[in-house]
Amino acid sequence: MGTDISRESLRGADLAGADLREEWGSAGGAPRELVECDLSEADLRGADLVDAVVRDCRLDGARLDGAELEGARFVGGGAAGAVFGGAECTEARFERVDLANTRWQGALLTDAVFSGCRMTGAGLTSLRGVGYAFEHCNLMLARCKGIDLRGRVLEGLRLDEADLSAADLRETVWVESRLRGAALVGARLAGADLRGADLGELTLEQAQYLRGAMIGPAQARLLLGALGITLAD
């Protein structure tokens, strides 16, 4: 590997496939700063990255199960296919990171923020914590069964064909977002404002899952159209 991984600041390091569990498994010194490093397929299970800054790094396929990521900031780069299962991510921030097909089952995401991230196909089930937010993210085909977004403003989200079954979406406000083809079986939408969401052409079966939500006139016409009813001006 040829890299002194005990250093707190690394730039351009090639750590692809490295097992970093022992070296990075305990706290000590200043938070780590990783810039333009290759951590593809690296083993970071249980690693201490509290308050770390990870900028423009590659973590494709990396294992971060149970990692300590409280207050960490990931900016740019990608972690496609990485596993964050059970990771402690309180107040972590992910900005413009490619998180496609990542797995977050059991992760603690209290007050974590995902902004401008590509999260297509991400597994976001069995999450722990409250107050996590998604802003201007692509969540197409994401698996969000049971996710709790109650009372959040959901702006710039693409949730086409995402699995939102049993999700708590009560009192959410949707702004310039998409829900085309999303699975909403058992989702709770009481008090949700969907006027800013592109619902696509809903079938009659899909329409029933919107009970309790607020929609706009154009959306109402589409829903009535599914019933074969034309709304006159």
ZIKAHU-V772940 format. One record per backbone hydrogen bond with DSSP energy under -0.5 kcal/mol. NH is the residue of the N-H (numbers start at 1). CO is the residue of the C=O. E is the energy in kcal/mol with one decimal. If there is no record, write none. Layout:
NH/CO/E + NH/CO/E
//
This chain:
5/3/-1.5 + 7/4/-1.4 + 10/33/-2.8 + 12/35/-2.9 + 15/13/-0.9 + 15/38/-2.7 + 17/40/-2.7 + 18/15/-2.2 + 20/18/-0.8 + 20/43/-2.1 + 24/20/-2.3 + 25/22/-0.6 + 33/8/-2.9 + 34/53/-3.1 + 35/10/-2.6 + 35/33/-0.5 + 36/55/-2.8 + 38/13/-2.8 + 39/37/-0.8 + 39/58/-3.6 + 41/60/-2.4 + 42/39/-2.2 + 43/18/-2.9 + 44/42/-0.9 + 44/63/-2.7 + 46/65/-1.6 + 47/44/-2.3 + 48/24/-3.6 + 49/47/-0.9 + 49/68/-2.6 + 51/70/-2.7 + 52/49/-2.0 + 53/32/-2.2 + 54/52/-0.5 + 54/73/-3.1 + 55/34/-3.1 + 55/53/-0.6 + 56/54/-0.5 + 56/75/-3.4 + 58/37/-2.6 + 59/57/-0.6 + 59/78/-3.5 + 61/80/-1.9 + 62/59/-2.4 + 63/42/-2.6 + 64/62/-0.7 + 64/83/-3.0 + 66/85/-1.9 + 67/64/-2.2 + 68/47/-3.1 + 69/67/-0.9 + 69/88/-2.7 + 71/90/-2.4 + 72/69/-2.2 + 73/52/-2.9 + 74/93/-3.1 + 75/54/-2.7 + 75/73/-0.6 + 76/95/-3.0 + 78/57/-1.9 + 79/98/-3.7 + 81/100/-2.6 + 82/79/-2.5 + 83/62/-2.3 + 84/82/-0.5 + 84/103/-3.7 + 86/105/-1.2 + 87/84/-2.3 + 88/67/-2.8 + 89/87/-0.9 + 89/108/-2.6 + 91/110/-2.5 + 92/89/-2.2 + 93/72/-2.5 + 94/113/-2.7 + 95/74/-3.2 + 96/94/-0.5 + 96/115/-2.9 + 98/77/-1.8 + 99/97/-1.0 + 99/118/-3.0 + 101/120/-2.5 + 102/99/-1.6 + 103/82/-1.9 + 104/123/-2.7 + 106/125/-0.9 + 106/126/-0.6 + 107/104/-2.6 + 108/87/-2.8 + 109/107/-0.7 + 109/128/-2.7 + 111/130/-1.8 + 112/109/-2.6 + 113/92/-2.3 + 114/133/-2.6 + 115/94/-3.1 + 115/113/-0.5 + 116/135/-3.1 + 118/97/-1.5 + 119/117/-0.7 + 119/138/-3.0 + 121/140/-2.1 + 122/119/-2.0 + 123/102/-3.0 + 124/122/-0.8 + 124/143/-3.0 + 126/145/-0.6 + 128/107/-3.0 + 133/112/-2.3 + 135/114/-3.1 + 136/155/-3.0 + 138/117/-2.2 + 139/137/-0.8 + 139/158/-2.4 + 141/160/-2.1 + 142/139/-2.1 + 143/122/-3.2 + 144/142/-0.9 + 144/163/-1.9 + 146/165/-2.0 + 147/144/-2.3 + 149/147/-0.7 + 149/168/-2.3 + 151/170/-2.3 + 152/149/-2.1 + 154/152/-0.6 + 154/173/-3.1 + 155/153/-0.8 + 156/175/-2.7 + 158/137/-2.0 + 159/157/-0.6 + 159/178/-2.2 + 161/180/-2.2 + 162/159/-2.1 + 163/142/-2.7 + 164/162/-0.9 + 164/183/-2.2 + 166/185/-1.5 + 167/164/-2.0 + 168/147/-2.6 + 169/167/-1.0 + 169/188/-2.3 + 171/190/-1.5 + 172/169/-1.5 + 173/152/-2.1 + 174/193/-2.5 + 175/154/-2.7 + 177/196/-2.1 + 178/157/-2.6 + 179/198/-3.3 + 181/199/-0.5 + 182/179/-1.9 + 183/162/-2.7 + 184/182/-0.6 + 187/184/-2.2 + 188/167/-2.8 + 189/187/-0.6 + 191/212/-2.4 + 192/189/-2.4 + 193/172/-3.0 + 194/192/-0.8 + 194/214/-2.7 + 196/174/-0.6 + 197/194/-2.0 + 198/177/-2.8 + 199/197/-0.9 + 202/200/-1.0 + 207/203/-2.3 + 208/204/-1.2 + 209/206/-1.3 + 210/207/-1.7 + 211/208/-1.1 + 213/210/-2.4 + 214/192/-3.4 + 220/216/-2.4 + 221/217/-2.1 + 222/218/-1.5 + 223/219/-2.2 + 224/220/-2.8 + 225/221/-2.3 + 226/222/-1.5 + 227/223/-0.6 + 227/224/-1.0 + 228/225/-1.4 + 229/224/-2.8 + 231/229/-0.5 + 232/230/-0.7
//
